[in-house]
Amino acid sequence: MRKVLLIIGFLAVAIGLLWIGQGTGVIAWPASSFMIKQTQWAWYGAALAALGLILIWRGRR
């Protein structure tokens, strides 16, 4: 169970950082993405990354 939490946590952090980058316009990949420069996706990404950090913390306990 610990490994599952760690894997899901790292994936959540990675996807959350991608969403933050796209939402702020820092990452414009893929060019056809509807999330580019949409601030709400930066907030969703921050929430997902925070959840991922919690899962990583729980998996390491």
C-alpha positions as a Markdown table, in Angstrom:
| # | Residue | x | y | z |
|---|---|---|---|---|
| 1 | Met | 0.0 | 0.0 | 0.0 |
| 2 | Arg | 2.9 | 2.4 | 0.7 |
| 3 | Lys | 4.3 | 2.0 | -2.8 |
| 4 | Val | 0.9 | 2.7 | -4.3 |
| 5 | Leu | 0.5 | 5.9 | -2.3 |
| 6 | Leu | 4.0 | 7.0 | -3.3 |
| 7 | Ile | 3.4 | 6.3 | -7.0 |
| 8 | Ile | 0.0 | 8.0 | -7.0 |
| 9 | Gly | 1.4 | 10.9 | -5.0 |
| 10 | Phe | 4.3 | 11.5 | -7.4 |
| 11 | Leu | 2.0 | 11.3 | -10.4 |
| 12 | Ala | -0.4 | 13.8 | -8.8 |
| 13 | Val | 2.5 | 16.2 | -8.1 |
| 14 | Ala | 3.8 | 15.9 | -11.7 |
| 15 | Ile | 0.3 | 16.4 | -13.3 |
| 16 | Gly | -0.4 | 19.3 | -10.8 |
| 17 | Leu | 2.8 | 21.1 | -11.8 |
| 18 | Leu | 1.9 | 20.6 | -15.5 |
| 19 | Trp | -1.5 | 22.1 | -14.9 |
| 20 | Ile | 0.0 | 25.0 | -13.0 |
| 21 | Gly | 2.4 | 25.7 | -15.9 |
| 22 | Gln | -0.3 | 25.5 | -18.5 |
| 23 | Gly | -2.7 | 27.6 | -16.4 |
| 24 | Thr | -0.2 | 30.4 | -15.9 |
| 25 | Gly | 1.0 | 30.2 | -19.6 |
| 26 | Val | 4.5 | 29.2 | -18.7 |
| 27 | Ile | 4.1 | 25.8 | -20.5 |
| 28 | Ala | 2.3 | 26.1 | -23.8 |
| 29 | Trp | 2.4 | 22.4 | -24.6 |
| 30 | Pro | 0.4 | 21.0 | -26.4 |
| 31 | Ala | -0.3 | 24.1 | -28.3 |
| 32 | Ser | -4.0 | 23.2 | -28.8 |
| 33 | Ser | -4.6 | 22.7 | -25.0 |
| 34 | Phe | -7.7 | 24.5 | -23.7 |
| 35 | Met | -5.9 | 25.0 | -20.3 |
| 36 | Ile | -3.2 | 27.4 | -21.5 |
| 37 | Lys | -3.5 | 30.8 | -19.8 |
| 38 | Gln | -6.6 | 29.8 | -17.9 |
| 39 | Thr | -5.9 | 30.7 | -14.3 |
| 40 | Gln | -8.5 | 28.3 | -12.9 |
| 41 | Trp | -6.3 | 25.4 | -14.1 |
| 42 | Ala | -3.4 | 26.8 | -12.1 |
| 43 | Trp | -5.5 | 26.6 | -9.0 |
| 44 | Tyr | -6.7 | 23.1 | -9.8 |
| 45 | Gly | -3.0 | 22.1 | -10.4 |
| 46 | Ala | -2.0 | 23.6 | -7.0 |
| 47 | Ala | -4.7 | 21.6 | -5.3 |
| 48 | Leu | -3.7 | 18.4 | -7.1 |
| 49 | Ala | 0.0 | 18.9 | -6.3 |
| 50 | Ala | -0.9 | 19.5 | -2.6 |
| 51 | Leu | -2.9 | 16.3 | -2.5 |
| 52 | Gly | 0.0 | 14.5 | -4.1 |
| 53 | Leu | 2.4 | 15.8 | -1.4 |
| 54 | Ile | 0.0 | 14.6 | 1.3 |
| 55 | Leu | -0.1 | 11.2 | -0.4 |
| 56 | Ile | 3.7 | 11.1 | -0.5 |
| 57 | Trp | 3.9 | 12.1 | 3.1 |
| 58 | Arg | 1.4 | 9.4 | 4.1 |
| 59 | Gly | 3.3 | 6.8 | 2.0 |
| 60 | Arg | 6.6 | 7.5 | 3.7 |
| 61 | Arg | 5.2 | 7.2 | 7.2 |
